[in-house]
Amino acid sequence: MNDICLALKDFTQRYCEKWQQTSGHWPESDAHTGIPSPCIIHTLQDSVYWQPQPFTPPADLSGVERALDISLQPDIQAFYTTQFAGDMPARFAATELVLLQAWSEDDFQRVQENLIGHLVTQRRLKLSPTLFIATTDDDREVVSLCNLTGAVLLEKIGTRKRQELCASLSEFLRVLTPRIL
């Protein structure tokens, strides 16, 4: 888990530094306007500036595990419980994506509910379990962590079409390139 925490914090730092070099301030988000978060450092009329904050509640994804009677990859636990942060656009090779993060404790609850829904759909379709970590420009594709192998995949939702991007989540996070939209 430590490896994932370090890789995620490193990517987040690179993302924030890119924002500061490009704009002179912390990352800005219009998607989180009016939504409380420990990340908010300044509120504008139509957006907020944010910076990552440590994930403080003693939380994990055990609710997801209990709901589906499944054991989750430890990497996904670390990914979603290292920090509160805004979603972060990035690039992996030719794939443009938005790395998902929990914005607040309430948002962490929503993430768990969405993970449960995703896993229930996969079970119903008899697909091996994956856990999303990023969205792409294509509404039908997500970047996911394979719960069986720990590999990072580009997957077409609801199908068996999956392409391995990286053998591990820590490797994936290390090679991501931050994007500023």
C-alpha positions, 0 to 999 in steps of 0.5 A: 500500500505504501508504494501506491500512496507514494506514487499517487502523492508523487503524481498529485504533486506533479499535477499541482506543480504543472498547474502552478507553472502554467497558471500561477495558482493551485488547481482550479475546478468548476465541477466542485463549485459549491461542494464542501471539501477539505481541499478548497483553499479559495472559492471564486464565483464559478470555480474553486482552487484546491490542494490535496489533503490527507484522507483523515477518516479511518475509512476503507472499502470494506463496505464494498467488500461486504456488499459483494462478499469479495476481497479487493486488491489492497492497491485500490484501498490505498488509491481511494484512501490516501488523500482527498483531491479533485479529479486530475486529467492525465495522459498515459501513452496515447490515452487521455483520462481523468484520474478519479479521487474522493473530494470529501467524506461524502464523495468517498461514500458516493465512490463506494456506491458507484464501485458496488454498482460497477461490480454488480453489473460485472457479476451479472454479465459474468465478467471478471471484477475490475475497479475503475480509477479513471474516466476517458473521453469515451463514455463507454471506456474506463481505466480500471484495476483488475481485481484478480491480477492488480493490472491496470486496464483500459476496459469497454464497460459491459464487455470483455474488451480489455487492454492491459496498460500497466502490470501494476497501479504504482507503475501506472501512476509513475508514468502518467503525465499531468494535463491541464484542461 
